[in-house]
Amino acid sequence: MDSAEESRLHAILRERGLLALIEIDQVVCAGLLCTVSGQDVFMHVIAHDPQHDDLRLGFLCCYLTIQSAIAARMQRFHFLWGHYDYKTRLGGKQQPLARLVLYKSRLHMARHPVLLMQHLLASLRRALRDWRH
């Protein structure tokens, strides 16, 4: 994380941050930095003291944070970027954030009706989901 990204994260954490910690003998050994927006929790940073690798405290901290989010009636927990084993073990599913389809011309677009229909249906689903929320 570069200093600009760190500054942006610090600013948003001050406004809507959630900090989850695990302490052993009053020493912080693992933690999560998250932000809350509406009914969604976004995990930005997960860390643990490597001295306790065998205890998997980062995983435990994440698990307990998700459990707290469920108890608080949050709707979604976003792991954000990266493909890590712990994310799928905690029930995470990869969701593409955007899909961009470019055609050279309308004629070229007409040559791919299946792809075009998939794109249109996905757009309609997103619009319906946004309308309901």
NORJO-V724123 format. One record per helix or strand of 2 or more residues. SS is the DSSP state (~ for helix, > for strand). FROM is the first residue (numbers start at 1). TO is the last residue. If there is no record, write none. Layout:
ss: <SS	SS>
from: <FROM	FROM>
to: <TO	TO>
//
This chain:
ss: <~	>	>	>	~	~	>	~	~	~>
from: <3	17	27	40	50	57	76	85	106	113>
to: <16	24	37	48	55	71	78	89	110	132>
//
